[in-house]
Amino acid sequence: MTKLETEGTTVTAPAADDSSADHLVDVTAAHQESNLEEILAELDRELIGLQPVKAYVRQMAALLLVARLRDKVGLGSERPTLHMAFTGHPGTGKTTVAMRMARILHHLGYVRRGHLVVATRDDLVGQYVGHTAPKTKEIVKKALGGVLFIDEAYYLYRPENERDYGQEAIEMLLQVMENQREDLVVILAGYRDRMDTFFQYNPGFRSRIAHHISFPDYSLEELATIAERMLSQQNYAFDKDAKKAFLDYLQLRIRQPHFANARSVRNAIDRMKLRQANRLVREGGCISRNELALISESDVRQSRVFQEGSQTRPEPHAVYEGIVPHKEAP
């Protein structure tokens, strides 16, 4: 090392032969060895659309990879904050993205096992004194070494009920997020407005979460593509008229209560398969392999959605406060 005098201040500069100054890091090789592209490609294939979400996941993967490279050359600092919040309507891929995030964290060495544990209020909060702590501890124990995904996290907090035990679970989770952040990543998920209110009343969560990812609703075209992909995976397909009928179905369904994006599409497909099976049995006779696979226009248009027409879609909080019963239209 060499000392330099600058306006009365001594500055230590690296010597010309200092190996750390000349050390080269092969980012390309590290990226290939991490298998990140394989995981990100799986995410692209598995989920239609969601480009902002995929872009953020890619940015996080790059951040974590570079942090590992910095550690190797002595530039390491404190561990990146990894706890996250996923916000959006149901059926927008939050759980799937959480699974892929767990794999990324595992591949880069940020968690030991890379598994995902999904929990809700019922898994964490007890119904009587002394019941909440063991339930929460058990879920945390299962999740250690991986990712704990808490869906509809705002249900943990019920200020209107003074005897509610959710606050106990919240305090335990906050402690775990701080003291065991080297061995556990927590993802809180739910509706955007409800999560914002939850964070306002529980600032400890907000201060521990650095990454907030918003999941947009799918467009009509994306929902149609999702439906065709789901059918193909089950060896079904729309015939020409059914494809058009399903677009009509979607235009009505997305304006009706309790629409849940890809989840509602999956439920609609299950009911179309039910109608197709009943139609084939009712018609009888000998049919081809192709006929066993095709969903017809009538299988789509028998849905009650066409009889009810479009209704005003209630605000998400109306469903969660129990103002509107939560059920799918057949």
C-alpha positions as CSV (number, residue, x, y, z in Angstrom):
1,M,0.0,0.0,0.0
2,T,1.2,3.6,-0.6
3,K,0.5,6.7,1.4
4,L,-0.3,10.0,-0.4
5,E,-0.4,13.5,1.1
6,T,-3.4,15.5,-0.1
7,E,-3.9,19.0,1.5
8,G,-2.6,17.7,4.8
9,T,-4.6,14.5,4.7
10,T,-3.0,11.1,4.4
11,V,-4.8,8.8,2.0
12,T,-3.9,5.1,1.7
13,A,-4.1,4.0,-2.0
14,P,-3.7,0.4,-3.3
15,A,-0.2,-0.6,-4.4
16,A,0.4,-1.3,-8.0
17,D,0.7,-5.0,-7.3
18,D,-2.3,-5.3,-5.0
19,S,-4.0,-8.5,-6.1
20,S,-7.5,-7.3,-4.9
21,A,-7.3,-4.3,-7.2
22,D,-6.6,-6.4,-10.3
23,H,-8.9,-9.3,-9.5
24,L,-11.4,-10.0,-12.3
25,V,-14.8,-11.4,-11.7
26,D,-16.4,-13.4,-14.5
27,V,-20.0,-12.3,-14.2
28,T,-21.1,-14.3,-17.3
29,A,-19.7,-17.6,-15.9
30,A,-21.2,-16.9,-12.4
31,H,-24.6,-16.2,-14.1
32,Q,-24.4,-19.5,-16.1
33,E,-23.4,-21.5,-13.1
34,S,-26.2,-20.2,-11.0
35,N,-28.9,-21.6,-13.3
36,L,-30.9,-18.4,-12.9
37,E,-31.9,-18.3,-16.6
38,E,-33.4,-21.8,-16.4
39,I,-35.6,-20.7,-13.4
40,L,-36.6,-17.4,-15.0
41,A,-37.4,-19.2,-18.3
42,E,-39.6,-21.6,-16.3
43,L,-41.4,-18.6,-14.9
44,D,-41.9,-17.1,-18.4
45,R,-43.3,-20.4,-19.6
46,E,-45.5,-21.0,-16.7
47,L,-47.2,-17.6,-16.4
48,I,-48.8,-15.6,-19.2
49,G,-48.2,-11.9,-19.1
50,L,-47.2,-10.3,-15.8
51,Q,-44.2,-8.6,-17.5
52,P,-43.7,-6.0,-14.7
53,V,-43.6,-8.8,-12.1
54,K,-41.2,-10.9,-14.2
55,A,-38.9,-7.9,-14.7
56,Y,-38.8,-7.2,-11.0
57,V,-38.0,-10.8,-10.2
58,R,-35.2,-10.7,-12.8
59,Q,-33.8,-7.5,-11.2
60,M,-33.9,-9.2,-7.8
61,A,-32.0,-12.2,-9.1
62,A,-29.3,-9.9,-10.6
63,L,-29.0,-8.1,-7.2
64,L,-28.6,-11.3,-5.3
65,L,-26.1,-12.7,-7.8
66,V,-23.9,-9.5,-7.7
67,A,-24.1,-9.5,-3.9
68,R,-22.6,-13.0,-3.9
69,L,-19.8,-11.9,-6.3
70,R,-19.1,-8.9,-4.0
71,D,-18.7,-11.2,-1.1
72,K,-16.1,-13.3,-2.9
73,V,-13.9,-10.3,-3.6
74,G,-14.1,-8.8,-0.1
75,L,-16.8,-6.2,-0.9
76,G,-19.5,-7.8,1.0
77,S,-21.8,-5.7,3.2
78,E,-24.8,-6.7,5.2
79,R,-27.2,-9.3,3.8
80,P,-29.7,-7.8,1.4
81,T,-33.2,-7.4,2.9
82,L,-35.2,-10.3,1.3
83,H,-38.7,-10.1,2.9
84,M,-41.3,-9.1,0.4
85,A,-44.9,-8.1,-0.1
86,F,-47.0,-9.4,-3.1
87,T,-50.2,-7.4,-3.8
88,G,-52.9,-8.0,-6.3
89,H,-56.2,-9.7,-6.9
90,P,-56.6,-13.5,-6.5
91,G,-55.4,-15.7,-9.3
92,T,-52.6,-13.4,-10.6
93,G,-49.8,-15.9,-10.0
94,K,-48.5,-14.7,-6.6
95,T,-48.0,-18.2,-5.2
96,T,-46.3,-19.4,-8.4
97,V,-43.9,-16.5,-8.3
98,A,-43.2,-17.2,-4.6
99,M,-42.2,-20.7,-5.5
100,R,-39.8,-19.6,-8.2
101,M,-38.4,-16.9,-5.8
102,A,-37.7,-19.7,-3.3
103,R,-35.7,-21.6,-5.9
104,I,-33.7,-18.5,-6.9
105,L,-32.8,-17.9,-3.2
106,H,-31.8,-21.5,-2.8
107,H,-29.6,-21.6,-5.9
108,L,-27.8,-18.5,-4.8
109,G,-27.3,-19.7,-1.3
110,Y,-29.6,-17.4,0.6
111,V,-31.8,-20.1,2.0
112,R,-30.8,-23.7,2.9
113,R,-33.6,-25.7,1.4
114,G,-35.6,-23.5,-1.1
115,H,-39.0,-24.8,-0.2
116,L,-42.2,-22.8,0.1
117,V,-44.7,-23.0,3.0
118,V,-48.1,-21.4,2.4
119,A,-50.0,-20.2,5.5
120,T,-53.1,-18.2,6.3
121,R,-54.5,-16.8,9.5
122,D,-56.0,-20.2,10.4
123,D,-52.6,-21.8,10.4
124,L,-51.1,-19.2,12.7
125,V,-53.7,-17.9,15.1
126,G,-55.4,-20.0,17.8
127,Q,-58.9,-19.7,19.2
128,Y,-58.0,-19.6,22.8
129,V,-55.3,-18.4,25.2
130,G,-52.0,-20.3,24.7
131,H,-53.0,-21.7,21.3
132,T,-51.4,-19.1,19.0
133,A,-47.8,-19.4,20.0
134,P,-47.4,-23.2,19.3
135,K,-49.3,-22.9,16.0
136,T,-47.1,-20.0,14.8
137,K,-43.9,-21.7,16.0
138,E,-44.9,-24.9,14.1
139,I,-45.4,-23.0,10.9
140,V,-42.1,-21.1,11.3
141,K,-40.3,-24.4,12.0
142,K,-41.6,-25.9,8.8
143,A,-40.6,-22.8,6.8
144,L,-37.0,-22.4,8.2
145,G,-34.5,-22.7,5.4
146,G,-37.0,-21.6,2.9
147,V,-39.8,-19.1,2.2
148,L,-42.9,-18.5,4.3
149,F,-45.8,-17.2,2.2
150,I,-48.6,-15.7,4.2
151,D,-51.7,-15.2,2.1
152,E,-54.3,-12.6,3.0
153,A,-51.9,-11.4,5.7
154,Y,-54.2,-8.6,6.8
155,Y,-56.5,-11.2,8.4
156,L,-53.9,-11.5,11.1
157,Y,-55.0,-8.1,12.4
158,R,-58.5,-7.6,13.7
159,P,-58.6,-4.4,15.8
160,E,-62.4,-4.6,16.2
161,N,-62.0,-7.7,18.4
162,E,-60.1,-7.0,21.6
163,R,-59.9,-10.8,22.4
164,D,-58.4,-11.7,19.1
165,Y,-55.1,-13.5,19.2
166,G,-53.8,-12.3,15.8
167,Q,-51.6,-9.7,17.4
168,E,-49.6,-12.4,19.2
169,A,-48.9,-14.1,15.9
170,I,-47.9,-10.7,14.4
171,E,-45.4,-10.0,17.2
172,M,-43.9,-13.5,16.9
173,L,-43.5,-13.1,13.1
174,L,-41.8,-9.7,13.5
175,Q,-39.3,-11.2,15.9
176,V,-38.6,-14.1,13.5
177,M,-38.2,-11.8,10.5
178,E,-35.6,-9.9,12.4
179,N,-33.8,-12.6,14.4
180,Q,-33.9,-15.4,11.8
181,R,-33.6,-13.4,8.6
182,E,-30.5,-15.4,7.7
183,D,-32.6,-18.6,7.5
184,L,-36.1,-17.5,6.5
185,V,-37.7,-15.2,3.9
186,V,-41.3,-14.1,4.6
187,I,-43.6,-13.0,1.8
188,L,-46.9,-11.3,2.8
189,A,-49.6,-11.3,0.2
190,G,-53.1,-9.9,-0.4
191,Y,-55.2,-7.1,-1.9
192,R,-53.2,-3.8,-2.4
193,D,-55.6,-1.6,-0.4
194,R,-56.0,-4.0,2.5
195,M,-52.2,-4.6,2.7
196,D,-51.6,-0.8,2.8
197,T,-54.0,-0.5,5.7
198,F,-52.4,-3.5,7.4
199,F,-48.9,-1.9,7.1
200,Q,-50.2,1.4,8.5
201,Y,-51.4,-0.4,11.7
202,N,-48.4,-2.6,11.8
203,P,-45.3,-0.5,10.9
204,G,-43.0,-3.2,12.0
205,F,-43.8,-5.2,8.9
206,R,-43.3,-2.2,6.6
207,S,-39.9,-1.5,8.0
208,R,-38.8,-5.1,7.5
209,I,-40.0,-5.4,3.9
210,A,-37.9,-3.9,1.1
211,H,-39.5,-5.4,-1.9
212,H,-43.1,-4.6,-2.8
213,I,-44.3,-6.3,-6.0
214,S,-47.7,-5.4,-7.5
215,F,-49.4,-8.1,-9.6
216,P,-51.7,-6.7,-12.3
217,D,-55.0,-8.3,-13.4
218,Y,-54.8,-10.3,-16.6
219,S,-56.2,-8.8,-19.8
220,L,-59.0,-10.4,-21.7
221,E,-56.5,-11.8,-24.3
222,E,-54.2,-13.1,-21.6
223,L,-57.1,-14.9,-19.9
224,A,-58.2,-16.5,-23.2
225,T,-54.6,-17.7,-23.7
226,I,-54.5,-19.1,-20.1
227,A,-57.7,-21.0,-20.8
228,E,-56.4,-22.6,-24.0
229,R,-53.1,-23.5,-22.2
230,M,-55.0,-25.1,-19.3
231,L,-57.2,-27.1,-21.7
232,S,-54.2,-28.2,-23.7
233,Q,-52.4,-29.5,-20.6
234,Q,-55.5,-31.6,-19.9
235,N,-55.8,-32.8,-23.5
236,Y,-58.9,-30.7,-24.2
237,A,-59.4,-28.0,-26.8
238,F,-62.1,-25.5,-27.8
239,D,-63.7,-26.0,-31.2
240,K,-64.0,-22.8,-33.3
241,D,-67.4,-21.7,-32.0
242,A,-66.5,-22.5,-28.4
243,K,-63.4,-20.3,-28.5
244,K,-65.5,-17.3,-29.5
245,A,-68.2,-18.2,-26.9
246,F,-65.5,-18.3,-24.2
247,L,-64.4,-14.8,-25.1
248,D,-68.0,-13.7,-24.7
249,Y,-68.1,-15.5,-21.4
250,L,-64.9,-13.7,-20.2
251,Q,-66.3,-10.3,-21.2
252,L,-69.3,-10.9,-18.9
253,R,-67.5,-12.7,-16.2
254,I,-64.8,-10.1,-15.5
255,R,-67.5,-7.6,-14.7
256,Q,-69.3,-9.9,-12.2
257,P,-68.6,-10.3,-8.5
258,H,-65.7,-12.3,-7.2
259,F,-63.8,-12.7,-10.4
260,A,-60.4,-14.2,-9.6
261,N,-58.4,-14.1,-12.8
262,A,-56.7,-17.4,-13.7
263,R,-58.4,-19.1,-10.7
264,S,-61.8,-18.2,-12.2
265,V,-60.7,-19.5,-15.6
266,R,-59.7,-22.8,-14.1
267,N,-63.1,-23.1,-12.4
268,A,-64.9,-22.3,-15.6
269,I,-62.9,-25.0,-17.4
270,D,-63.8,-27.6,-14.8
271,R,-67.5,-26.7,-15.3
272,M,-67.2,-26.9,-19.1
273,K,-65.6,-30.3,-18.8
274,L,-68.6,-31.4,-16.6
275,R,-71.1,-30.1,-19.2
276,Q,-69.1,-31.8,-22.1
277,A,-69.2,-35.1,-20.2
278,N,-72.9,-34.9,-19.6
279,R,-73.6,-34.0,-23.2
280,L,-71.6,-36.9,-24.6
281,V,-73.3,-39.4,-22.3
282,R,-76.7,-38.0,-23.0
283,E,-76.1,-38.2,-26.8
284,G,-74.5,-41.7,-26.6
285,G,-73.4,-43.6,-29.7
286,C,-69.9,-44.1,-31.0
287,I,-67.6,-41.0,-31.0
288,S,-64.1,-40.3,-32.1
289,R,-61.0,-39.5,-30.0
290,N,-61.3,-35.9,-31.2
291,E,-64.8,-35.6,-30.0
292,L,-63.7,-36.7,-26.5
293,A,-61.3,-33.8,-26.5
294,L,-63.4,-31.0,-27.9
295,I,-65.3,-28.4,-25.8
296,S,-68.3,-27.2,-27.8
297,E,-70.1,-23.9,-27.9
298,S,-73.0,-25.3,-26.0
299,D,-70.6,-26.5,-23.2
300,V,-69.6,-22.8,-22.7
301,R,-72.9,-21.0,-23.2
302,Q,-74.8,-23.1,-20.7
303,S,-73.0,-21.2,-18.0
304,R,-75.2,-19.1,-15.7
305,V,-73.0,-16.1,-16.5
306,F,-74.9,-15.7,-19.8
307,Q,-78.3,-15.8,-18.1
308,E,-77.3,-13.3,-15.4
309,G,-75.5,-10.9,-17.7
310,S,-73.0,-8.4,-16.4
311,Q,-73.2,-7.1,-12.9
312,T,-71.2,-4.5,-11.1
313,R,-68.1,-6.0,-9.6
314,P,-67.9,-5.0,-5.9
315,E,-64.8,-3.6,-4.4
316,P,-62.4,-6.2,-3.0
317,H,-63.0,-5.1,0.6
318,A,-66.7,-5.8,0.3
319,V,-65.9,-9.5,-0.3
320,Y,-63.4,-9.7,2.5
321,E,-65.6,-7.9,5.0
322,G,-68.4,-10.4,4.4
323,I,-70.7,-7.9,2.7
324,V,-71.0,-10.1,-0.4
325,P,-70.8,-14.0,-0.2
326,H,-67.7,-15.2,-1.9
327,K,-68.6,-17.9,-4.5
328,E,-67.9,-18.5,-8.1
329,A,-70.6,-18.3,-10.8
330,P,-71.0,-21.6,-12.6
